[in-house]
């Protein structure tokens, strides 16, 4: 793709994210020497079209050879034309079929178990306390999940508002509140002799405190990058709309997911007095309960992850539009959010399903390990509990690595419509060879967002525990349901928060990838920010050669 920057600075544009720069700064024409960064040395009156030491010759060679990092958008009023796919096709389509089959399976199971729940609703009670069902989860549990989801949605929206108006305090408060609430929750669980939850939450809190202390010097830089993302979010109100509706959709699906889990117990629990066994859709057995729950958990996590990544790819299109085209002569394409959403649901959907699959499997494994760990501690088998605790941390680290890997790969998927594996390879090569890994590692934003998600999970999990303790449902008379209910609300509430904050995470990742590919674009449009970010990272400006 070709990118033709204007020969001179265009007039100042109102409403841009950096009005103090006035699009291309008027000082661009002054005959002053621009600061030297490593192998990058350019005078302001030359512009970035001329061939200079360090990167412009490399860029021209890249463009001629159509190298792996030479794509630049075209100036167009249409998103599909601006970020044109070389060969429009449905990438990774087998995973689209697999996802559709998973959704179809989830719908079939939901219809069967929800019908059983509806036909036995009087037996389930229909309220918090009026329950004839004393042997498994019932309407009491549904109400508990409903409150937990509302808590997660409300907190997520409040976090987004805080980030919009106070970027630096958003990062700082996320770290501090996470540590304080985590330690307070752990102490409460220890007092209540709920040892498994107390140990886990204390370890999480200590790890969070160590992260804050060791990374506190990175907060100013992270706040600067977050302010860039928020400035773009303010310019494109559609990004806020995507985040808001994404949060509502995620919350609604989480509610359905929770009810289906309860209804699965109602339909297949093999207790002799269970009227759900008489409802059509199969008999009752412990094996069916376990098998159906494993599928429901997998399908629920998979669908939730796909929803989040569709939102991510849509936000990528909005931020890519800002980075490359907001300061161009012709201007940016109209309705970038709709164009990006259309691409996410067509050419890119198979790739989104591909990358989401691995994370969903790991999420399901973590949920199973969490339940096994809690049951082991509750039964007094501390050795097994510690083993599951270590395994949980190990699987959690693998999940984090996959999320990190996928998130940047989806930037390529969203902007260029490439397959998932090709996008992943090019993204890894790009970030590694441009020195961006050091810059990304010094950015504390993603960690801060994860801390906010954990904060929401702490609150929702604590509510679940208190709810079960105070309402004292008969099915939990021996405390057997504390572990699965607390673990589930912890995971699903954190996922809701991740969906709501993905607008910030996606903006930052898109900015870093575009910066690695084409730093000269940002250098021309935002000189002050450029100086502030790259003073410590000159190696990012080294352009890839055509043969790389």
Secondary structure per residue as TSV (DSSP state, phi and psi in degrees):
chain	resnum	aa	ss	phi	psi
A	1	X	-	360.0	149.1
A	2	X	-	-104.1	149.2
A	3	X	-	-134.8	118.0
A	4	X	-	-112.5	93.8
A	5	X	-	-69.5	154.5
A	6	X	-	-64.8	147.3
A	7	X	S	-68.6	-22.6
A	8	X	S	-142.4	174.2
A	9	X	-	-71.2	127.1
A	10	X	-	-74.2	167.4
A	11	X	-	-64.3	157.6
A	12	X	-	-62.7	139.4
A	13	X	-	-107.8	134.7
A	14	X	T	-83.4	152.0
A	15	X	T	81.9	-0.7
A	16	X	-	-71.7	162.8
A	17	X	T	-68.6	-17.6
A	18	X	T	-134.5	74.4
A	19	X	G	-66.4	-25.2
A	20	X	G	-65.9	-17.8
A	21	X	G	-91.4	-17.7
A	22	X	T	59.3	49.7
A	23	X	S	69.3	-116.5
A	24	X	S	-88.2	120.3
A	25	X	-	-59.3	139.6
A	26	X	G	-64.4	-22.3
A	27	X	G	-69.4	-6.2
A	28	X	G	-57.3	-32.0
A	29	X	G	-84.3	-9.5
A	30	X	S	-73.4	148.8
A	31	X	-	-87.8	65.8
A	32	X	-	-121.5	153.5
A	33	X	B	-83.2	126.1
A	34	X	-	-79.8	150.9
A	35	X	-	-60.1	142.4
A	36	X	-	-88.7	125.9
A	37	X	B	-118.4	104.1
A	38	X	T	53.0	-123.4
A	39	X	T	-84.3	9.9
A	40	X	B	-109.2	115.0
A	41	X	-	-142.3	119.4
A	42	X	-	-148.6	135.4
A	43	X	B	-84.1	150.8
A	44	X	T	-65.4	-32.1
A	45	X	T	-81.0	-3.0
A	46	X	T	-86.9	-31.2
A	47	X	-	76.1	167.3
A	48	X	T	-95.0	13.4
A	49	X	T	-82.2	-25.9
A	50	X	S	-79.0	155.3
A	51	X	-	-83.0	126.6
A	52	X	-	-138.9	167.1
A	53	X	T	-62.5	137.6
A	54	X	T	106.9	-54.4
A	55	X	T	-143.0	-27.8
A	56	X	H	-67.4	-37.8
A	57	X	H	-64.3	-42.4
A	58	X	H	-61.3	-38.0
A	59	X	H	-66.2	-43.5
A	60	X	H	-61.2	-41.4
A	61	X	H	-65.0	-39.0
A	62	X	H	-60.1	-45.0
A	63	X	H	-64.1	-37.3
A	64	X	H	-70.4	-34.3
A	65	X	H	-92.3	-2.9
A	66	X	T	54.6	47.4
A	67	X	-	-64.3	174.0
A	68	X	T	-66.6	-20.5
A	69	X	T	-118.0	24.5
A	70	X	-	-94.9	-3.3
A	71	X	-	-66.2	132.2
A	72	X	-	-135.6	147.9
A	73	X	-	-71.7	157.4
A	74	X	-	-90.4	154.5
A	75	X	-	-80.4	115.6
A	76	X	-	-156.9	154.7
A	77	X	S	-84.4	-3.5
A	78	X	S	-114.1	131.3
A	79	X	H	-62.0	-42.9
A	80	X	H	-63.2	-32.6
A	81	X	H	-78.8	-35.7
A	82	X	H	-65.7	-49.1
A	83	X	T	-108.7	72.7
A	84	X	-	-77.6	136.1
A	85	X	-	-85.8	126.7
A	86	X	T	-59.3	-47.1
A	87	X	T	-129.2	88.8
A	88	X	-	-54.9	121.6
A	89	X	-	-158.2	163.1
A	90	X	-	-85.6	99.4
A	91	X	T	-71.1	146.2
A	92	X	T	51.1	39.9
A	93	X	H	-60.8	-29.0
A	94	X	H	-58.8	-31.5
A	95	X	H	-74.2	-26.0
A	96	X	H	-63.7	-44.3
A	97	X	H	-63.0	-39.9
A	98	X	H	-64.5	-41.0
A	99	X	H	-65.0	-43.2
A	100	X	H	-60.4	-41.7
A	101	X	H	-63.4	-38.5
A	102	X	H	-64.6	-44.0
A	103	X	H	-63.2	-42.1
A	104	X	H	-62.6	-42.8
A	105	X	H	-62.5	-40.8
A	106	X	H	-63.5	-40.6
A	107	X	H	-64.3	-42.4
A	108	X	H	-61.1	-48.4
A	109	X	H	-62.1	-42.6
A	110	X	H	-61.0	-42.8
A	111	X	H	-62.4	-43.1
A	112	X	H	-65.0	-49.6
A	113	X	H	-76.6	-34.7
A	114	X	H	-69.4	-32.2
A	115	X	H	-65.0	-41.2
A	116	X	H	-63.6	-39.4
A	117	X	H	-64.1	-42.6
A	118	X	H	-64.7	-45.3
A	119	X	H	-71.8	-19.0
A	120	X	T	-112.5	20.6
A	121	X	H	-60.0	-38.7
A	122	X	H	-62.0	-36.1
A	123	X	H	-70.5	-33.6
A	124	X	H	-72.3	-23.0
A	125	X	-	113.0	-43.7
A	126	X	S	78.2	5.7
A	127	X	S	-153.0	-171.3
A	128	X	S	-73.5	-42.3
A	129	X	S	-109.8	-23.9
A	130	X	-	-85.4	79.5
A	131	X	-	-128.8	122.4
A	132	X	S	-83.5	-23.7
A	133	X	-	-76.0	110.5
A	134	X	-	-113.4	2.9
A	135	X	S	-111.7	-12.2
A	136	X	S	-154.7	178.4
A	137	X	-	-60.1	149.9
A	138	X	-	-148.3	-155.8
A	139	X	H	-62.5	-27.8
A	140	X	H	-56.6	-41.9
A	141	X	H	-69.8	-39.0
A	142	X	H	-61.3	-44.3
A	143	X	H	-63.8	-38.7
A	144	X	H	-61.2	-47.4
A	145	X	H	-62.4	-38.0
A	146	X	H	-61.5	-45.8
A	147	X	H	-63.6	-40.2
A	148	X	H	-62.8	-41.6
A	149	X	H	-68.3	-41.0
A	150	X	H	-60.8	-42.4
A	151	X	H	-58.3	-45.8
A	152	X	H	-64.6	-42.4
A	153	X	H	-65.8	-45.9
A	154	X	H	-63.4	-47.4
A	155	X	H	-61.8	-37.9
A	156	X	H	-64.2	-43.0
A	157	X	H	-65.8	-40.5
A	158	X	H	-63.0	-37.1
A	159	X	H	-64.2	-40.8
A	160	X	H	-64.8	-38.9
A	161	X	H	-64.6	-44.0
A	162	X	H	-60.4	-43.7
A	163	X	H	-63.3	-36.4
A	164	X	H	-65.5	-34.4
A	165	X	H	-104.6	-23.4
A	166	X	-	-140.7	84.1
A	167	X	H	-63.8	-47.7
A	168	X	H	-65.8	-44.5
A	169	X	H	-69.2	-26.1
A	170	X	H	-60.4	-43.1
A	171	X	H	-69.6	-47.5
A	172	X	H	-65.3	-47.8
A	173	X	H	-65.1	-34.5
A	174	X	H	-60.0	-39.4
A	175	X	H	-72.0	-49.0
A	176	X	H	-66.8	-49.5
A	177	X	H	-64.1	-34.0
A	178	X	H	-63.2	-43.4
A	179	X	H	-68.2	-48.3
A	180	X	H	-61.9	-50.1
A	181	X	H	-66.1	-38.4
A	182	X	H	-61.9	-46.5
A	183	X	H	-66.7	-42.7
A	184	X	H	-61.0	-41.5
A	185	X	H	-65.8	-41.5
A	186	X	H	-61.7	-43.2
A	187	X	H	-61.6	-42.4
A	188	X	H	-61.1	-44.2
A	189	X	H	-64.6	-37.0
A	190	X	H	-64.9	-41.7
A	191	X	H	-61.7	-38.0
A	192	X	T	-81.2	1.1
A	193	X	T	62.3	29.3
A	194	X	-	-95.7	78.1
A	195	X	H	-63.9	-41.8
A	196	X	H	-61.3	-48.1
A	197	X	H	-65.8	-39.1
A	198	X	H	-61.4	-43.6
A	199	X	H	-64.7	-46.4
A	200	X	H	-62.8	-47.1
A	201	X	H	-68.8	-33.6
A	202	X	H	-66.4	-42.6
A	203	X	H	-63.6	-43.3
A	204	X	H	-59.3	-42.0
A	205	X	H	-68.3	-41.8
A	206	X	H	-65.4	-39.7
A	207	X	H	-63.7	-41.0
A	208	X	H	-64.0	-41.0
A	209	X	H	-64.0	-40.0
A	210	X	H	-65.5	-40.9
A	211	X	H	-60.9	-43.7
A	212	X	H	-63.1	-46.0
A	213	X	H	-66.2	-40.9
A	214	X	H	-77.1	-20.3
A	215	X	H	-115.6	11.6
A	216	X	G	-63.6	-28.3
A	217	X	G	-71.9	-13.5
A	218	X	G	-90.5	-4.3
A	219	X	H	-64.7	-44.9
A	220	X	H	-58.3	-43.5
A	221	X	H	-64.2	-43.2
A	222	X	H	-63.2	-39.4
A	223	X	H	-63.7	-36.8
A	224	X	H	-62.5	-46.4
A	225	X	H	-65.8	-39.6
A	226	X	H	-64.9	-37.1
A	227	X	H	-62.7	-35.9
A	228	X	H	-61.7	-46.8
A	229	X	H	-62.0	-41.3
A	230	X	H	-70.2	-36.3
A	231	X	H	-58.9	-41.6
A	232	X	H	-67.4	-39.4
A	233	X	H	-61.0	-37.3
A	234	X	H	-68.3	-35.8
A	235	X	H	-69.7	-41.8
A	236	X	-	-105.7	94.1
A	237	X	H	-62.4	-21.4
A	238	X	H	-63.1	-28.0
A	239	X	H	-65.8	-39.0
A	240	X	H	-66.0	-39.1
A	241	X	H	-63.5	-41.5
A	242	X	H	-62.0	-44.9
A	243	X	H	-63.6	-42.2
A	244	X	H	-65.3	-51.4
A	245	X	H	-67.9	-32.2
A	246	X	H	-62.5	-40.2
A	247	X	H	-64.0	-42.9
A	248	X	H	-64.7	-43.3
A	249	X	H	-64.3	-43.2
A	250	X	H	-63.1	-41.7
A	251	X	H	-64.5	-40.2
A	252	X	H	-65.0	-43.5
A	253	X	H	-67.1	-37.2
A	254	X	H	-61.4	-37.1
A	255	X	H	-63.5	-46.0
A	256	X	H	-61.7	-44.0
A	257	X	H	-56.2	-46.0
A	258	X	H	-65.1	-43.3
A	259	X	H	-65.5	-38.6
A	260	X	H	-63.6	-37.2
A	261	X	H	-63.1	-46.9
A	262	X	H	-60.9	-46.0
A	263	X	H	-64.2	-28.8
A	264	X	H	-64.3	-43.1
A	265	X	H	-62.0	-42.7
A	266	X	H	-61.5	-41.0
A	267	X	H	-78.9	-40.7
A	268	X	H	-112.4	-1.4
A	269	X	-	-62.3	126.3
A	270	X	-	-81.4	11.7
A	271	X	-	-58.7	142.4
A	272	X	T	-61.0	-34.9
A	273	X	T	-89.5	11.4
A	274	X	-	-80.9	111.3
A	275	X	G	-71.2	-15.2
A	276	X	G	-64.0	-24.4
A	277	X	G	-67.4	-22.0
A	278	X	G	-86.2	-8.1
A	279	X	S	-81.4	140.8
A	280	X	S	-60.2	147.5
A	281	X	S	130.3	7.5
A	282	X	-	117.7	153.7
A	283	X	-	-79.7	-179.2
A	284	X	-	-106.4	141.1
A	285	X	-	-165.9	157.5
A	286	X	H	-65.0	-34.7
A	287	X	H	-63.4	-39.7
A	288	X	H	-67.0	-39.2
A	289	X	H	-57.5	-49.4
A	290	X	H	-65.9	-46.7
A	291	X	H	-62.8	-45.4
A	292	X	H	-67.1	-39.6
A	293	X	H	-64.4	-39.4
A	294	X	H	-60.2	-45.9
A	295	X	H	-64.8	-43.3
A	296	X	H	-62.7	-43.0
A	297	X	H	-62.5	-45.2
A	298	X	H	-61.5	-49.6
A	299	X	H	-62.7	-40.7
A	300	X	H	-63.8	-45.7
A	301	X	H	-66.5	-38.6
A	302	X	H	-64.2	-48.6
A	303	X	H	-63.8	-41.1
A	304	X	H	-61.4	-41.5
A	305	X	H	-67.6	-39.2
A	306	X	H	-64.0	-43.0
A	307	X	H	-57.3	-46.7
A	308	X	H	-61.7	-41.9
A	309	X	H	-77.1	-27.0
A	310	X	H	-63.4	-42.9
A	311	X	H	-62.9	-42.3
A	312	X	H	-58.4	-49.8
A	313	X	H	-64.1	-35.7
A	314	X	H	-64.4	-44.8
A	315	X	H	-64.6	-35.9
A	316	X	H	-56.1	-43.8
A	317	X	H	-62.2	-37.7
A	318	X	H	-66.9	-46.6
A	319	X	H	-71.7	-32.7
A	320	X	H	-65.0	-37.3
A	321	X	H	-60.7	-45.3
A	322	X	H	-62.9	-47.3
A	323	X	H	-62.5	-46.0
A	324	X	H	-93.2	-31.0
A	325	X	H	-121.0	-10.0
A	326	X	T	-63.8	-29.4
A	327	X	T	-105.7	13.3
A	328	X	S	-81.5	167.1
A	329	X	S	-61.0	-49.3
A	330	X	S	-77.0	-21.8
A	331	X	-	92.7	178.9
A	332	X	-	-84.2	158.2
A	333	X	-	-69.7	154.9
A	334	X	S	-78.3	148.7
A	335	X	-	50.5	56.8
A	336	X	H	-62.9	-31.8
A	337	X	H	-64.2	-43.4
A	338	X	H	-67.3	-40.3
A	339	X	H	-63.3	-41.6
A	340	X	H	-69.2	-38.6
A	341	X	H	-65.1	-40.8
A	342	X	H	-60.1	-43.2
A	343	X	H	-66.2	-39.7
A	344	X	H	-62.5	-32.6
A	345	X	T	-93.8	0.0
A	346	X	T	-122.6	-91.9
A	347	X	T	-58.0	-36.5
A	348	X	T	-96.3	-5.6
A	349	X	H	-65.9	-38.8
A	350	X	H	-62.2	-39.9
A	351	X	H	-66.0	-37.9
A	352	X	H	-63.4	-43.1
A	353	X	H	-65.3	-34.6
A	354	X	H	-63.7	-54.7
A	355	X	H	-66.7	-32.8
A	356	X	H	-71.6	-24.9
A	357	X	H	-62.3	-47.0
A	358	X	H	-63.0	-43.2
A	359	X	H	-64.3	-39.9
A	360	X	H	-63.2	-41.0
A	361	X	H	-63.1	-42.6
A	362	X	H	-67.2	-38.0
A	363	X	H	-61.7	-42.4
A	364	X	H	-63.6	-42.2
A	365	X	H	-61.9	-41.0
A	366	X	H	-64.1	-39.2
A	367	X	H	-64.1	-42.3
A	368	X	H	-65.4	-44.1
A	369	X	H	-64.0	-38.8
A	370	X	H	-61.6	-42.3
A	371	X	H	-66.9	-44.6
A	372	X	H	-62.5	-39.5
A	373	X	H	-64.5	-47.1
A	374	X	H	-63.8	-41.3
A	375	X	H	-65.4	-36.5
A	376	X	H	-65.4	-45.7
A	377	X	H	-64.1	-40.5
A	378	X	H	-65.2	-32.5
A	379	X	T	-85.2	-1.7
A	380	X	T	90.4	2.9
A	381	X	-	-87.7	81.3
A	382	X	H	-68.9	-31.4
A	383	X	H	-63.2	-47.7
A	384	X	H	-64.4	-38.9
A	385	X	H	-61.2	-43.3
A	386	X	H	-65.8	-36.4
A	387	X	H	-63.3	-44.7
A	388	X	H	-66.6	-32.4
A	389	X	H	-63.7	-45.4
A	390	X	H	-64.2	-42.5
A	391	X	H	-62.9	-36.6
A	392	X	H	-63.7	-42.7
A	393	X	H	-63.9	-40.1
A	394	X	H	-64.0	-48.4
A	395	X	H	-65.4	-36.5
A	396	X	H	-62.6	-38.1
A	397	X	H	-66.1	-41.5
A	398	X	H	-62.9	-41.9
A	399	X	H	-61.4	-43.4
A	400	X	H	-59.9	-42.4
A	401	X	H	-62.6	-42.0
A	402	X	H	-66.4	-41.2
A	403	X	H	-61.4	-44.4
A	404	X	H	-60.9	-45.9
A	405	X	H	-63.6	-48.0
A	406	X	H	-65.1	-38.2
A	407	X	H	-61.6	-41.7
A	408	X	H	-77.9	-31.2
A	409	X	H	-64.1	-35.1
A	410	X	H	-67.6	-18.5
A	411	X	H	-65.5	-45.5
A	412	X	H	-64.5	-41.5
A	413	X	H	-58.4	-45.3
A	414	X	H	-71.2	-39.4
A	415	X	H	-83.4	-33.2
A	416	X	H	-120.7	0.4
A	417	X	-	62.6	32.4
A	418	X	-	-90.6	165.3
A	419	X	-	-66.9	162.6
A	420	X	H	-65.5	-47.7
A	421	X	H	-65.6	-40.6
A	422	X	H	-64.9	-42.0
A	423	X	H	-62.5	-41.0
A	424	X	H	-64.2	-44.8
A	425	X	H	-62.1	-47.3
A	426	X	H	-66.8	-36.0
A	427	X	H	-66.5	-44.8
A	428	X	H	-61.9	-45.8
A	429	X	H	-62.1	-41.8
A	430	X	H	-63.1	-51.8
A	431	X	H	-65.8	-38.6
A	432	X	H	-70.2	-44.7
A	433	X	H	-80.5	-16.7
A	434	X	T	-96.8	4.3
A	435	X	T	75.1	14.3
A	436	X	H	-76.8	-19.6
A	437	X	H	-62.2	-37.8
A	438	X	H	-65.1	-40.9
A	439	X	H	-65.7	-43.7
A	440	X	H	-66.0	-41.1
A	441	X	H	-64.2	-29.4
A	442	X	T	-82.9	-6.5
A	443	X	-	-91.0	122.0
A	444	X	-	-95.2	9.5
A	445	X	H	-69.0	-49.0
A	446	X	H	-61.1	-39.5
A	447	X	H	-62.9	-41.3
A	448	X	H	-63.1	-41.6
A	449	X	H	-63.3	-39.3
A	450	X	H	-65.3	-35.9
A	451	X	H	-64.2	-39.8
A	452	X	H	-64.8	-39.9
A	453	X	H	-62.5	-39.0
A	454	X	H	-68.6	-35.3
A	455	X	H	-60.6	-46.9
A	456	X	H	-60.2	-40.5
A	457	X	H	-64.4	-39.7
A	458	X	H	-57.9	-49.0
A	459	X	H	-62.7	-46.7
A	460	X	H	-65.6	-40.6
A	461	X	H	-66.0	-41.3
A	462	X	H	-63.5	-42.0
A	463	X	H	-59.5	-44.0
A	464	X	H	-60.3	-44.9
A	465	X	H	-62.9	-46.5
A	466	X	H	-64.6	-39.3
A	467	X	H	-60.8	-48.4
A	468	X	H	-64.1	-36.5
A	469	X	H	-72.0	-41.5
A	470	X	H	-79.6	-38.3
A	471	X	H	-81.9	-22.1
A	472	X	-	48.6	60.0
A	473	X	-	-63.9	147.3
A	474	X	G	-62.2	-34.0
A	475	X	G	-66.2	-17.4
A	476	X	G	-108.7	25.5
A	477	X	T	-60.8	-29.5
A	478	X	T	-99.8	4.3
A	479	X	S	77.4	14.7
A	480	X	T	-71.6	-20.3
A	481	X	T	-98.5	-0.9
A	482	X	H	-58.2	-50.1
A	483	X	H	-61.2	-55.1
A	484	X	H	-66.0	-37.0
A	485	X	H	-69.4	-44.8
A	486	X	H	-64.6	-42.9
A	487	X	H	-63.2	-42.6
A	488	X	H	-65.6	-48.5
A	489	X	H	-64.9	-33.6
A	490	X	H	-60.3	-46.3
A	491	X	H	-73.5	-45.2
A	492	X	H	-72.8	-33.9
A	493	X	H	-70.0	-37.6
A	494	X	H	-63.5	-36.3
A	495	X	H	-66.6	-39.2
A	496	X	H	-60.9	-42.8
A	497	X	H	-65.0	-39.4
A	498	X	H	-62.1	-37.3
A	499	X	H	-64.9	-44.0
A	500	X	H	-68.2	-32.9
A	501	X	H	-93.3	1.7
A	502	X	H	-63.9	-23.7
A	503	X	H	-60.8	-36.4
A	504	X	H	-77.2	-45.7
A	505	X	H	-62.7	-40.4
A	506	X	H	-67.9	-39.9
A	507	X	H	-61.6	-42.8
A	508	X	H	-66.7	-44.8
A	509	X	H	-66.4	-39.0
A	510	X	H	-63.6	-41.9
A	511	X	H	-60.0	-44.6
A	512	X	H	-66.1	-43.0
A	513	X	H	-66.1	-45.7
A	514	X	H	-63.6	-35.8
A	515	X	H	-66.4	-38.7
A	516	X	H	-67.2	-38.8
A	517	X	H	-73.4	-46.2
A	518	X	-	-140.1	72.2
A	519	X	H	-65.2	-24.8
A	520	X	H	-66.2	-26.9
A	521	X	H	-65.2	-47.2
A	522	X	H	-69.3	-33.6
A	523	X	H	-62.5	-35.3
A	524	X	H	-77.8	-35.9
A	525	X	H	-91.4	-23.3
A	526	X	-	-142.4	73.6
A	527	X	H	-60.6	-45.0
A	528	X	H	-65.1	-44.8
A	529	X	H	-63.9	-38.8
A	530	X	H	-58.3	-48.9
A	531	X	H	-60.9	-43.3
A	532	X	H	-65.1	-39.8
A	533	X	H	-78.8	-41.6
A	534	X	H	-97.9	6.6
A	535	X	T	-60.4	-31.7
A	536	X	S	-98.6	-10.4
A	537	X	-	-127.0	64.0
A	538	X	G	-66.2	-24.5
A	539	X	G	-66.6	-18.5
A	540	X	G	-65.3	-23.9
A	541	X	G	-83.8	-2.5
A	542	X	-	-76.2	115.9
A	543	X	-	-75.6	147.2
A	544	X	-	-73.8	144.9
A	545	X	-	-83.1	167.2
A	546	X	T	-65.2	-29.8
A	547	X	T	-86.9	-3.1
A	548	X	-	-79.7	360.0
